[in-house]
């Protein structure tokens, strides 16, 4: 089987553990579980320290000891360290069913097949030639608990949980634009059945829960065909009795097959300025991590600078350690292991394990950035605020340096629903690890950004207006309908959230033209809360890519008073009239966009690449930013004059 190239970040999302992707030769594969990552025959050829990463807040939130970067493939020679050469992330062939595009024959292969599959039908091989290459079927079966299985063609066509017929199956097409034209045939018993409706599902009546066509109609509703609990990315097949959820068919490339759960964190220093840039650079070296862990294991908080210096000098060249003072060494050690500082409260079992407390999680970031931190990994300054912006903005910060860690903690299928931390981790590997050894895949990007905060007094007065509350309630009600029909958690969308979210999209679209960034390289981070004592109304727009495009100073320059005024003037001016208006503004009254959860917002005015948006382009409304045609006064920036 040929191999495929993929960026390291893509192995966290969107092609992380349990996700399917297509190799260059057209083979569909599924990314294997974490048990198989960094798997080598000889431990001496592995230098795992090079892949370790740390973020003390995110480690505590996700209950892990560290994060690991996906391995990057290194060729042998060319001055490379022989350790970690040839390291790859394993994948398995899935789905296992394949069909011949000529004779339509279906064949099932093992997960571990590493060669191309050719049709064995006698009509192709009668002259001693190899048959044509078979293509994998586009159908799989999924359940809401994250399981994935091959579509049960044999059971479906024979209408039985345990069919006795062992005849050859064929997948033919008889025209038509939908699945009703796809027919499964068994030519031994002359049975056939259309695939019509296999992807359909919905809420059941009363206590019956979710119902699906595949579960209810493979045999009958009285004999449901439920999920057998297969986890092919972990090499685990059907295990009857382990799941029992309704199962549905899906196209393998459909959007509901894989929803990665990614937690992100902006690095915050435990004590601002305590760790110098030189120590941060030293801490990145794998040998330093080993030496510090050794000291922490045997001495803990009682470690002295002399102990650290002695262990570090034995692991590194002395000239790298000598220039550092005792205070620098102790500060780096304490920052790494959180000694002498309050640890973040661990998530308790139960509802808090759903990690839904984004307000509490982001509030420390909000505080740090607005207070102009000066640290090697988080630095912000006050560029000043143009007088024309002071009526609407309360604070602007130029974030010169930031570091973000994004970690995969699990995934869901069928619905993008809440996922408990423990359940998510169980989907990533066969056997759970103790917290002291546990790790999750992650990647780290270093970049820059602009942070601004709305004027608190003006925002409070604006939010009290009944017509403002009404528009936000419209979005809340529409999402509530979707949540009820799909079994999702309900949310309350407050006006400041819709306002800041839409403003972020408008400003990012303007920055694309103003300073040459691609829209996919910019990202929003919302700081929104009306909880007493934790009020937030801030927005961070930052570089989302870890390449040179994210560190050229473009966003920092745009935070300067004159530049930011120009950006706001153009962004709000363009928002007054969408290229699809009046349709966009009028359609918004009835809902549009994903799940009909947008008001006045479409691809012509406010939508972004989904990698840039925290909410998958939902919960947007230009009306709350610049007003509507019927009432221009309801926009927060309706009376702004930045030109």
LINQUILIN-V383401 format. One record per backbone hydrogen bond with DSSP energy under -0.5 kcal/mol. NH is the residue of the N-H (numbers start at 0). CO is the residue of the C=O. E is the energy in kcal/mol with one decimal. If there is no record, write none. Layout:
NH:CO:E ; NH:CO:E
This chain:
9:6:-0.6 ; 10:6:-0.7 ; 10:7:-1.2 ; 11:8:-1.5 ; 12:8:-1.9 ; 14:9:-2.4 ; 17:30:-2.1 ; 18:15:-2.2 ; 20:28:-2.4 ; 22:26:-2.9 ; 25:22:-2.1 ; 28:20:-2.9 ; 29:91:-2.7 ; 30:18:-2.3 ; 31:89:-2.2 ; 32:232:-1.9 ; 33:427:-2.7 ; 35:32:-1.6 ; 36:33:-1.1 ; 38:35:-1.0 ; 39:37:-0.8 ; 42:40:-0.6 ; 44:41:-2.2 ; 45:42:-1.7 ; 49:46:-1.5 ; 50:47:-2.0 ; 51:48:-0.9 ; 52:66:-2.7 ; 58:54:-2.8 ; 59:55:-1.5 ; 60:56:-2.1 ; 61:57:-2.3 ; 62:58:-0.7 ; 63:58:-1.9 ; 64:437:-2.2 ; 65:437:-1.0 ; 66:52:-2.5 ; 67:439:-2.1 ; 68:50:-3.1 ; 69:441:-0.5 ; 79:76:-1.9 ; 83:44:-3.5 ; 84:81:-1.1 ; 85:73:-2.2 ; 86:83:-1.2 ; 89:87:-0.6 ; 91:29:-2.2 ; 92:110:-2.0 ; 93:27:-1.8 ; 97:106:-2.9 ; 98:134:-3.2 ; 99:104:-1.8 ; 103:99:-1.6 ; 105:168:-2.5 ; 106:97:-2.7 ; 108:95:-1.7 ; 112:109:-1.5 ; 117:115:-0.5 ; 118:131:-2.9 ; 123:120:-2.2 ; 124:120:-1.2 ; 125:121:-1.2 ; 127:124:-1.9 ; 133:116:-3.3 ; 134:98:-2.5 ; 136:96:-1.9 ; 139:249:-2.6 ; 140:148:-2.8 ; 141:247:-2.6 ; 142:146:-1.5 ; 143:245:-0.5 ; 145:142:-1.6 ; 147:229:-1.9 ; 148:140:-2.6 ; 150:138:-0.7 ; 152:150:-2.2 ; 155:151:-2.7 ; 156:152:-2.5 ; 157:153:-1.5 ; 158:154:-0.9 ; 159:154:-1.6 ; 162:159:-0.5 ; 169:184:-2.0 ; 170:103:-2.6 ; 171:169:-0.6 ; 171:182:-2.7 ; 173:180:-2.8 ; 180:177:-1.4 ; 181:178:-1.7 ; 182:171:-3.0 ; 182:180:-0.6 ; 183:192:-2.8 ; 184:169:-2.8 ; 185:190:-3.0 ; 186:167:-1.4 ; 186:184:-0.5 ; 189:185:-0.9 ; 190:185:-1.3 ; 192:183:-2.1 ; 194:178:-1.0 ; 194:181:-2.1 ; 197:194:-1.9 ; 199:196:-1.7 ; 201:210:-2.2 ; 203:208:-1.5 ; 205:203:-0.5 ; 207:204:-1.5 ; 208:205:-0.7 ; 210:201:-2.8 ; 212:199:-1.7 ; 214:246:-0.6 ; 215:211:-2.6 ; 216:212:-2.8 ; 217:213:-1.0 ; 219:222:-0.8 ; 222:219:-0.7 ; 223:220:-0.5 ; 224:214:-2.1 ; 225:223:-0.8 ; 226:244:-3.3 ; 230:235:-2.5 ; 231:147:-0.6 ; 233:230:-1.9 ; 234:231:-1.6 ; 235:230:-2.1 ; 236:234:-0.5 ; 238:227:-2.9 ; 241:238:-2.0 ; 243:226:-1.8 ; 246:224:-0.6 ; 247:141:-2.5 ; 248:197:-2.8 ; 249:139:-2.3 ; 251:137:-2.8 ; 253:250:-2.3 ; 256:253:-1.3 ; 258:411:-2.4 ; 260:409:-2.8 ; 261:259:-0.7 ; 262:406:-2.5 ; 264:404:-1.9 ; 266:264:-0.6 ; 266:402:-3.1 ; 273:270:-2.3 ; 275:273:-0.6 ; 279:275:-2.3 ; 280:276:-2.2 ; 281:277:-1.9 ; 282:278:-2.7 ; 283:279:-0.8 ; 283:280:-0.5 ; 284:281:-1.6 ; 287:284:-1.0 ; 288:284:-1.4 ; 289:285:-1.8 ; 290:286:-2.1 ; 291:287:-2.6 ; 292:288:-2.2 ; 293:289:-1.9 ; 294:290:-1.9 ; 295:291:-2.8 ; 296:292:-2.2 ; 297:293:-1.5 ; 298:294:-2.8 ; 299:294:-1.2 ; 301:298:-1.4 ; 302:299:-1.4 ; 307:303:-2.0 ; 308:304:-2.8 ; 309:305:-2.5 ; 310:306:-2.2 ; 311:307:-2.7 ; 312:308:-2.5 ; 313:309:-1.2 ; 314:310:-1.0 ; 315:311:-2.5 ; 319:316:-1.9 ; 320:316:-0.6 ; 320:317:-1.1 ; 321:317:-2.7 ; 322:318:-0.6 ; 323:320:-1.7 ; 328:324:-2.0 ; 329:325:-2.4 ; 330:326:-2.3 ; 331:327:-2.3 ; 332:328:-2.1 ; 333:329:-2.8 ; 334:330:-2.3 ; 335:331:-2.0 ; 336:332:-1.9 ; 337:333:-1.4 ; 338:333:-1.2 ; 340:337:-1.0 ; 352:349:-1.3 ; 353:350:-1.9 ; 354:351:-1.9 ; 357:355:-2.2 ; 360:356:-2.1 ; 361:357:-2.4 ; 362:358:-1.4 ; 363:359:-0.6 ; 365:361:-2.5 ; 366:362:-2.4 ; 367:363:-2.4 ; 368:364:-2.5 ; 369:365:-1.7 ; 370:366:-1.0 ; 371:368:-1.4 ; 372:367:-0.7 ; 374:377:-1.1 ; 375:274:-0.7 ; 378:400:-2.2 ; 379:372:-2.5 ; 380:397:-2.1 ; 382:380:-0.8 ; 388:385:-1.8 ; 389:385:-0.9 ; 391:388:-1.5 ; 392:388:-3.0 ; 393:452:-3.1 ; 394:452:-1.5 ; 396:450:-3.4 ; 397:380:-2.9 ; 398:396:-0.8 ; 398:448:-2.1 ; 399:378:-1.0 ; 399:397:-1.1 ; 400:378:-1.7 ; 401:446:-1.5 ; 403:444:-2.8 ; 404:264:-2.3 ; 405:442:-2.3 ; 406:262:-2.8 ; 407:440:-2.4 ; 408:260:-2.7 ; 408:406:-0.5 ; 411:258:-1.9 ; 413:255:-3.2 ; 414:412:-2.6 ; 416:414:-1.9 ; 420:352:-1.7 ; 423:419:-2.4 ; 424:420:-2.2 ; 425:421:-1.7 ; 426:422:-0.8 ; 426:423:-0.8 ; 427:424:-1.3 ; 428:424:-0.8 ; 436:433:-2.3 ; 437:433:-1.5 ; 439:65:-1.0 ; 441:67:-2.2 ; 442:405:-1.8 ; 444:403:-2.4 ; 446:401:-2.3 ; 448:398:-2.3 ; 449:540:-2.6 ; 450:396:-2.6 ; 451:538:-2.2 ; 452:394:-2.7 ; 453:536:-2.3 ; 454:391:-2.5 ; 458:454:-2.3 ; 459:455:-2.3 ; 460:456:-2.0 ; 461:457:-2.2 ; 462:458:-2.6 ; 463:459:-1.0 ; 464:461:-1.2 ; 468:464:-2.0 ; 469:465:-2.2 ; 470:466:-1.5 ; 471:467:-1.8 ; 472:468:-2.2 ; 473:469:-1.8 ; 474:470:-1.3 ; 475:471:-2.1 ; 476:472:-2.9 ; 477:473:-1.9 ; 478:474:-2.4 ; 479:475:-2.1 ; 480:476:-1.8 ; 481:477:-1.7 ; 482:478:-3.1 ; 483:479:-2.3 ; 484:480:-1.9 ; 485:481:-1.8 ; 486:482:-1.0 ; 487:482:-2.1 ; 492:490:-0.6 ; 493:491:-0.8 ; 496:493:-0.9 ; 497:493:-1.6 ; 498:494:-2.6 ; 499:495:-2.5 ; 500:496:-2.5 ; 501:497:-2.3 ; 502:498:-2.5 ; 503:499:-2.3 ; 504:500:-1.6 ; 505:501:-2.3 ; 506:502:-2.6 ; 507:503:-2.5 ; 508:504:-2.2 ; 509:505:-1.4 ; 510:506:-2.7 ; 511:507:-1.7 ; 512:508:-0.7 ; 512:509:-0.7 ; 513:509:-2.5 ; 514:510:-2.4 ; 515:511:-0.6 ; 516:510:-0.7 ; 520:517:-1.6 ; 521:518:-1.0 ; 522:541:-2.3 ; 523:611:-1.8 ; 524:539:-1.6 ; 526:537:-2.5 ; 527:525:-0.6 ; 528:535:-2.1 ; 533:530:-2.3 ; 535:528:-2.4 ; 537:526:-2.9 ; 538:451:-2.1 ; 539:524:-2.4 ; 540:449:-2.7 ; 540:538:-0.5 ; 541:522:-2.3 ; 541:539:-0.5 ; 542:447:-2.1 ; 543:520:-3.3 ; 544:520:-0.8 ; 549:546:-1.5 ; 550:547:-1.5 ; 556:552:-2.0 ; 557:553:-1.4 ; 558:554:-0.7 ; 558:555:-1.0 ; 559:556:-1.6 ; 560:382:-0.6 ; 563:559:-3.1 ; 564:560:-2.1 ; 565:561:-1.7 ; 566:562:-2.1 ; 567:563:-2.6 ; 568:564:-2.4 ; 569:565:-2.3 ; 570:566:-2.8 ; 571:567:-2.6 ; 572:568:-1.7 ; 573:569:-2.5 ; 574:570:-1.4 ; 575:571:-0.7 ; 575:572:-0.8 ; 576:573:-0.9 ; 578:603:-0.5 ; 580:577:-1.8 ; 582:579:-1.2 ; 583:579:-0.9 ; 585:581:-2.5 ; 586:582:-3.4 ; 587:583:-1.4 ; 588:585:-1.2 ; 589:586:-1.6 ; 590:586:-0.9 ; 591:597:-1.8 ; 595:592:-2.5 ; 596:593:-1.8 ; 597:591:-2.0 ; 598:619:-2.7 ; 600:598:-1.6 ; 604:601:-1.5 ; 605:601:-2.2 ; 606:601:-1.5 ; 611:608:-2.1 ; 612:608:-0.7 ; 615:612:-0.6 ; 617:614:-0.8 ; 618:596:-0.9 ; 621:599:-2.6 ; 623:620:-0.7 ; 624:621:-1.4 ; 625:621:-2.9 ; 626:621:-0.7 ; 626:622:-1.4 ; 627:630:-1.9 ; 633:630:-1.1 ; 634:631:-0.9 ; 635:623:-2.3 ; 636:624:-2.6 ; 637:634:-1.4 ; 639:636:-1.5
